[in-house]
């Protein structure tokens, strides 16, 4: 990878981490403040859903905006929105305002991520570089999922919630300082051989539709693990520390595999990696309900983190190869809509299913569906969409 590309990626990753950490820190601090203020778990769940809900409805406009304007204009608006959202929490730290902050910061993060992902795809000159750059970019959210909550927690304990919100309001400005020196790309022009039309027309293309279905299945697996491990851990009588360690081992494993993937990119084929990850996930989900100890669950969690952590760079590489350059933003928006809609709806579905048939059955049902879905990658890998 050439030095200029490495420097550009470093800027983009730093900006991504700072902006995303604002949202992840608020996502930890706001529910905690609501609970300490006496609000019900249902209210806190609704507050958490707002972070993803904004991205469901704004993803397509954000994708089209990125296609028209490139990187810096969408990112500048995202920085302004994220700063506003956190600043509102500083000024009026009450539940209703925290809900508005969640919507605004969620929208800002969605706009920034689509613009950054689109820009990164344009930096790559071939399929191998696509896998490399998206492997590096995938490390950013893993880091910000640690940095944001950790810094917010330190300030909450030391100086209170307002101090934490103030720090989070400053992070987006650091993101802009990091990214403003990036090289802007001119919007890709549409050619006569590349039809446009509604964003939903992309879903009429079999290759794109299969990739989105696979992406949704694997995203649901991530949600299942995050939501159901505390439940099954409670059933096993595990401590909160043990449950946290199990979830932490998953995150560390997902980060570790993403760090390794840029050096392995030339040897990796997207359909093979994604299909293998789906088969492994199905097998691990089959074993999870049988694990009785924290060590056994942590071991499965590490393996699952390695499998699911390898998927995002491959999905992103495939998506950029099968969609025309002038529609990358729209394609990324459809992917973001599916992921965030899953994050809003799946916990409710999993909770209802778990109450009806048991926690173990949730793992087995989802694992079975993912295992069957792996045939989409083995039999008919995605091809270029119009």
Secondary structure as UniProt FT lines:
FT   HELIX           3..36
FT   TURN            37..38
FT   HELIX           41..69
FT   TURN            70..71
FT   HELIX           72..91
FT   HELIX           95..123
FT   HELIX           127..159
FT   HELIX           161..179
FT   TURN            180..181
FT   TURN            192..193
FT   HELIX           199..204
FT   HELIX           206..235
FT   TURN            236..237
FT   HELIX           240..264
FT   HELIX           265..267
FT   HELIX           270..288
FT   TURN            289..290
FT   HELIX           294..309
FT   HELIX           311..322
FT   HELIX           325..327
FT   HELIX           328..357
FT   HELIX           359..373
FT   HELIX           375..379
//
